[in-house]
Amino acid sequence: MSMPELGRLEDLPQDYRDDLTAQNLVPLWPSLRAVLPPGKPAPRTRATAWNYAALRPLLLKAGELTPIEKAERRVLVLANPGHGLEKMQASSTIYLGMQLLLPGEWAPAHRHTPNAVRMIVEGTGAYTTVDGEKCVMERGDLILTPTGLWHEHGHDGDQPVVWLDVLDLPMVYYMEAAYVTEGNAQTVTGDAAGMAYQRGGVVPAPLFVRGTSAYPMLRYAWADVRMALQTLARTQPNIEAVQVAYVNPETGGDAQKILGFSALMLRPGETLNLPARSTALVFHVIEGATSVSADASSFALGAADTCCIPGYTPITLVNASAADPCFVFVADDAPLQKKLGVYEVRRP
Ligand code: GTQ
């Protein structure tokens, strides 16, 4: 059905408009189509890619220009131009940053309301201590630092360590609920508290009592996730997509409450068509190379490259290799959208 054209602001007499403004009033009809466009939203989020080889020298340069004490978190934010770079948003709800920690450096303990995860990009010897649990950081590992939990980053190795931060900061900031509390270095109470959750199908239950921690597993080792993907590919060759979700092992639900995380294996030569969904998506290549295409945009991504695609568009990924798999880390805001009842999948 065609939509009738609505009255414009300019159609109203200036003195009437001035009277409205004086009382903090705004007529809806000139803006109605902008806030409720027909059929699908008009996202600010623009399909955007960030090339790791190109940003890496700038991140290392930040290591020379700004000592850790002057940065607290030495991060270059992957900002979406559709939102304006100063907003520091990859999408409406997702913040992405590449964080550098140099050997011997220390990013002090703090806790904040936004939830974060780290996807380790390069280097060894660094660790994040979350709620007293020391989590080593290796390429491809996912480490959660959920809302309210103390976290600090340290580095005992001898090469730079870089990781991708994924936070729901834009969402929590929009809610005017974003703030931080600075703290003292944590006492490490364990470096393996979550290890008992690493095997699917069983959870700790001492004296028949299940755990009650909201975030029982803080580190998802890439070696395990990679093996799960390869097992899935081998045992279910007809599966539509070789994909696993990062979940809370106590509940089986999403690992975090606002953003959702999964890992995807593109089999050699595979073309994968993802249906249009209401969520914007972030793709970060862990291993291999793939193209990511949506509407008029197409990006060729290699290892450590990252891109963001707005919601409501079908997406096609094509593994660039006919011989090797490609492994991709995926983030979206489906957990939030599902809770709010606005989540949609649009199959053709
Ligand atoms: O490492 O705690 O990219 O607090 C932005 C805010 C990282 C962190 C970011 C943060 C952190």
Residues whose N, C-alpha, C, O or C-beta is under 5 A from the ligand:
A	BS01	GTQ	R73 V75 G97 D165
